[in-house]
């Protein structure tokens, strides 16, 4: 089995969502994004907040492109949007069914343009949940809202800009931006983030959010599992990041992971509380082994983990192990079990070249959990943060909300969190804390979830 050469690919989750929302034709969306984001697309199809914005954006783009023709038909032939062939009548009918009034009597193109923009402005925030907390929502929101859309002069200016430069708009669908020839804005999440942050003289600095392990890496892991008789994962919690490991598990085909019998977490009291939550977010059985120290200066995790792996092999008949650790000390364990098969998952900053050379020389596959996309761990992080926050609620009146958020991220060991991510948590969960009174008159602080 070849060793991983640290090849990664750009993700397309964000651009798939944007393409759907702005009204890119369905067959084009599926041609460009279905291969990488099939499950995401299926979820968008059944999401009403997403589909409402999609239908409204489709109407807005069509109205821009057919503005004069629509107005002539309305003026001369008493037509309306639901009787003009270039508008999607099914979309209009669905919006009306959902309680979103579109069709108005005695309307012309100018009034419809104002109405449609107002409807988009009223419903766009319902689509915020489609995007992860780590992205700056205001940058996304701005793409859909025309400033001063109730001003005919502003709308006329946008109409002229769009018609003059529509080839620079993604798939010729209208968004609010300053168009320029950037190639395809929706080519990848990396490019999209670079563009929208750049428009605000900002930059996005966490490549793990838009980068994922290559199929070669994932297929090598699947091959290891298929060639194994019985497999477990052994995790050195002191030398591993729980959020990166979760991102790795989340980024792999769950049907392939069914071959893994159990995850053993060898932990110390000094690590993050996040390890206590892993079993709630994976279908693989998890055994959390917390090792007490004899002296505070010396951890026994590596010793107990070595003994545990040996017991798994000799007593339980486990033939294959996925070791999650960057500690080179486990090379001794690997060489002591010549009849067992190993796959090693490490972190770049904690793993030296020497251990990689040794693994390569013995044809043992290894890969970095850093390579797997971390954009999909919001729910896991949120559960850990809210779990930690519970213990602070009784003293909430004596705390500063923003300082509390910083402390929560620090205690949860969530490193490199963006300001947008912290802001979203503060706005959604700290600012919305409410006082609750039970039937006996006892007060408590309630977290809105």
N, C-alpha and C positions, 0 to 999 in steps of 0.2 A: 504494500500500500504506500503510495507516494506521500511525502510530507507536505503539509500545507505551505504554500508560498505567499500566504497573506493576501490573496486576491479578494477584492470586495467589489460589489456592484451597487449602483445607486438605486434607491427605492423609488416607487411611484405612487405611494399611498396618497400623499397630499395632492399631486397633480390629477390623480384619478377623481378625487372628490371635487376639485375645482372644475374639471372638465364637465362633470355631471351637472354641477350647480349652474354653470354659465350657459348650459344648453347645447353643448356639442352634440351633434347627431348621434343617435344610439349606436348605429353600425360603426361609426368612426371611433366612439369611445371603446367599444368592444374590440375593435381591431387593434387599437393602440395600447389598451390597458388590461384587457381581460386575462391575458396569459399570466401576468404578474399579480393581478389584484382581483381575481374572480370572486372570492368571498366578500371583499369590500364592495364590489359593484352590486352583488346580490343584496347586500344590506342597504345600499343606497336606493335601490329600486323600491324597497318597501318602507323607506323612511319618508313620512309625510313632510317634516320640515325641509328635508333635502328636495323633495319633489315639488313642493310649493315654489321654492326659489327657482328651481329648474324651469318650471312652466312659465313663471313670470319673466325670467330672463330670456327665454326663447321668444316670448311675445315682444319684449322690448327690442331685441335684435331685429326681429322681423319688421317691427314698426319703423325702426331706423332705415332698414334696407328698402322698405316699400312705403315710405312715408307719404310721398306725393301721390302715388298710385292709390293708396288707401284713402287719402283725403278726397281724391277725385270721385272715387266710387261712393263714398259716403255722401258727398255733396250732390252728385248728379243722379245716382241710381238708388239712393236711400239704403245702401248696404251697411252692414255692421261687421265687427270682427268675426263673429261666429257664422257669417254667411260669405266671407271672402276666402277663396280657396287657398291662399298662401298662409293662413293662420291655422294652427292645429285645433280643430273643433273639439276633439276629445280632451285636450288639455284644458280648454276653457270650461267645458262641461264639468270636469273633475274639480276645478277650482270653485266653481259655483256650488257644487255639491258639498264641498268642505266649508262652506260659509264665507267664501272670499268673493265678493261681488266684482265682476269684471265688466260685463256688458251693461252699457248705459244708453239711454235713448238720447237722440239729438246730440251725439258726441261727434267730434272731429278728431283728426290725428293729434292736434296739439293738446286737447284735453285728455285724450287717452294716454299720451306720453306722460303727462303729469300724474295721472291716476296710477299707471303701472309703476312708476318710480316711487310713488308714495307707498304702494302695497309692498314693494321690495324693501323699502326702509322699515316698514312696520313688521316684517316677518324675518328679516335676515338674522336677528339675534337668536331666533329659535334654532338656527343652524350652527350656532357656536359650539354646541356639544359634539358636532361631527369632527371637530379639530382637537388635537391634543393640547394640554395645558401649556406645554413648553413653547408653543408658537405665539407670537404677538397677534392676538385676535384683531386688534385695531387695524393692522396692516391688511389682513384678509377682508375685514368688513369694508374697508375703503374701496376695494375693487368693485363693490356692488352698489355703492351709494354715490349718486351724482350730487355734489354740493350745490345747495340752492336750487334743487330740482323744481321748486315751485316758481322759479323765475324763468319766463319764456326765453329770455336772452341767454341764460346759462344753458338751457336745453338746446337752443339753436347752435350755440358754440360747440357743444358736444356732438351734435348731429354732423356738423361740418367737419369736425376733427375726425370722426369715425369714418365718414364717407371718403375723406381725403387719404386716410392712412389705414383702411380696413385690412390690408394685407399684413400689417404689423400686429393685428389683434389675434389672439389664439383661436385658430380655426375660424377666423372672421366672426367670432362671437364678441359682442360688446362687453367690455369691462371699463371701469373708470381708471385710466392711467395716462401717462404721457408716452405715447407709442414711439418706439424706435426699433430698428432692425436688430433683434437679439437672437435671431434664429427662432427656435420653438421654445417659448416660455414654459410649456408643459412637457418638455422632453424628460425631465426627471425632477425629483424633489430637491436635489442639490441646486439645479439651475433656478428653479422657481424661488427657493429661499434666497439665493444670491440676488435675484432681481428685485423681489419685493422689499427685502431689507435694504438693498442699495438705493431704492427709490426714496428711502427715508434717511439716507446718509448713515445707515446702520449696517452691521454685519452679523451674520449668524455663525457662531464659533464652535458648535458641537457637531462634528461630522458623524458621530455615532447615531444621530437622529435620522440621517438620510443615506446611510451606508449599511449594507447588509453583506453577510458572508456569501461568497459565490456558490453556485450550484455544485461546483466541484468539491467544495468543503462539505456541504450538506450530504452529498452523495457518498462521500468517504465515510461519514458517520453512519449513514444508513447501511453501507456495505459491512462495516464493523458489526453492527447489530444483527444483520442477517446471517453473518458467518459465525455468530456466537450461539452457544447452547443456552446459557443462563447469564444474564447481565445485570449488574447493579452499578449505581453511581456512588462514589465515595467522595465527599466534599470536605476539604480542609477549610473550615469557615474563617479561620484566622488569616488565611492567605487567598481569599476569594471574595469577590464582590457579589452580594446576593442579587442585586438588581441586574447585573450583567449576566449572571447565571440564569435568572428568570427570563431575560430577553433571549438567551440562547434556546432555552426550552420552548419558549413561545414561538420562536422563529423556525422551529423544525416541524416536520410533518408529524402530527399527533398519532397517526396510525402506525408510523415507524417507531415511535417511542413506546408503543404498547409492549414491545419486547423487553423493556426495562422493568425488572421486578420491584425494585425499591431504590429510594435515594437515602443514603446514610449521611446525616449532617453531623460532623464531629466539631463541636463548638466549645467556646470558652465564654465565661461571663462577661468578658471585656469586649465582645464583638457587638454588632448591631442587633437590635430587637427584630430587624427585618427577617432574620432566619426563622423566627417563630411563626411567620405568616406564610411561608412557602407552601406548606401542605394544603392551605386553603385555595391556592391558585394553580395547582397542578393535579392531574388525575393519577399521577404516579404516587404510590404510597411513600410516605416520608417518615423516617425515624430520626428524631432529633436527640442526639446524645451530647449532653452538656457535661464537660469534664471539670471537676473541681481541681483547684491548684493546691499542692502541698505547701508551697511558698508563693507569695504574690509575684515574685520575680521570674518564676519559671512556669511556662505553660506545658501541659502534657498532651496537647491535642495530637501532635505528630506520632507520639508513642502509642496512644490508644487507637488512633486511626490505622496504624500499621498492624497492630494486633487484631483489629476488627476485620481488616481485609484478609489476613491470614486465616482467621476463623471462618469467614465467608467461603474461602477457597477450599480448605481442608475439611471442615465440618459440614458445611452447607452445600458443597458441590458447585459453587459459582465458578465458572471458567473464564468470565470476561469482566473487566472492570473499566469504567470511565473514571479516571482520577481527575478531580477538579482542584488544582493547586499549582502554584508557581514555585513551590519549595523544592529545591534540588535534592533535599534529603530523601525524598521518596524514590530516588533512583536506586537506593539500596533495597527498598521493598520490591521494586520491579525486577531487579536482577535475582532476588531471592526466591521468586516464584516463576521458574522457567516454563512451567506448563500452563501458566495463566496468560491470557491476552489482555493487553492494556491499550487504552486510548487516553491521551492526556490533554486536558483543557487548561490553559494558563492565561495570565494577563501580561501584556507587553511590558509594563513598567516594573513588574516584579520578577521577571524570568530572564536569566542570563543566557548567553550564547552557548555556554558549555553544556548545559543540560539538553538544549536543542540538538547539539551535535551528537550527544550520546544517544538520544532517541532516534535520530536519523541513521546512525551507524547500526542500530539494532532493528531498523525497519519498523519502528513504533510510531504510529500516526499521532500528530499533535495539532491543535488549532487554538486560536485565541478567542476567548469569549468576548473580547473587545470588538471583534469583527461583526458580531451579530447586531442587527438594528435594535436600538434601545427606545425607538419611538413608541413601541407598543406596551410599555410597562406603566403607563399612567395609573391604571386601576390598582395595580399592586402597590405602587408608591403611595397612592392616596389612602389605601387601607392602613398602611404602616403609620403614616402621618396622623390620621384620625385616631388610630389606636393610642399613639403616644399622647395626643392632645387630651384624651379623656382624663388623664390623671391631673391635668392642669385646670380643669373646668371649675373645681371648687374654689380656686384662687383667682379666677379670671378677672375679677374687678380690680385686682392689684397688679395686673400685667398690662404691658403695652402690646397691642395686637400685632404690629409689624415685627417687633422684637421677638414675640412668641413664634411667629412663622420662621424666622431665621434660626431660632433655637430648635424648632421641630426638625428642620432639614438637617441641622448639625447632629442632633441626637439619632436621627434615622440613618445617618451616614449616606445621605444622598448628595453626592459631590457634583459640582459643575451644573447645578440647577440654574436655569436662566432666570433673569428678573421677571420675565413674563410668566414663567411657571409659578414662581412664588406669589406674584401678584394675583394670578388666577386662583390660587388656593386661598389667599387672604380674602379676596372678593367673594368667593363662593362659600367658604366655610367659617371664616372668622367674623366677617362683617355681618353674617346672617345668624349668628348665635342668638338664641331667644330664651327667655325665661319661661319655665313651665311650672305649673302648680298641679299637684296630684289631688285626689279626692279628699285627702286628709289635710290639705293645706300646706304640704311641704314643697318648698321651692327646689328647682334643679335647673341647670343650664342644658339646653338641648341643641344638638348639632343638626343642622339641616342637611340631609343627604339626598 
